[in-house]
Amino acid sequence: MIRILIAAIIAVSLAVASFGGAAWAAGRDSYYYPPVNSEEVFARELADAPPADRTVRVGFTTHITKAQLAAPESPRFVIFAKGDEAQHMIIVALDDEVFKTIYRARAVLAQLTSNVRGAEFFVNKIRDDATWFDLAKLLGFDDLVISDGATWSHRVIFE
């Protein structure tokens, strides 16, 4: 019985891993978040800084994740970078309240902006009125998808 159960778990895991890789490679949204149902373009320029590379983008999302995991409470959302050059930022809620609406999601982004403004990469490179979108653009992200992880996803394209 144990062997059958283990074989079933392995088969399901392989199927999920295979589908997941194919879904991402095909550019389907539904692997990490529901299909995008709203979109906007962000085209403001606040800083003349050389674009960041993959290492900086991955390091940035890793830094936020480490800070979340070091906090006494459990993270309420995840943030990560995907794509060959880690050029797509994704933020997905882990509970049903934190990003219940796009307005709550934007409030969280505003709070995140305040938290990372003092990071070494941004010091002397951004103005005081910079938003999360400005920071993401400065980091060289092509876009950001933010989602409640259940019903909606919103994409911001950086130009």
Secondary structure as UniProt FT lines:
FT   HELIX           2..25
FT   TURN            26..27
FT   HELIX           29..31
FT   STRAND          38..42
FT   HELIX           54..70
FT   STRAND          77..82
FT   TURN            84..85
FT   STRAND          88..93
FT   TURN            98..99
FT   HELIX           102..116
FT   TURN            117..118
FT   TURN            120..125
FT   TURN            128..129
FT   HELIX           132..138
FT   TURN            139..140
FT   STRAND          143..147
FT   STRAND          153..158
//
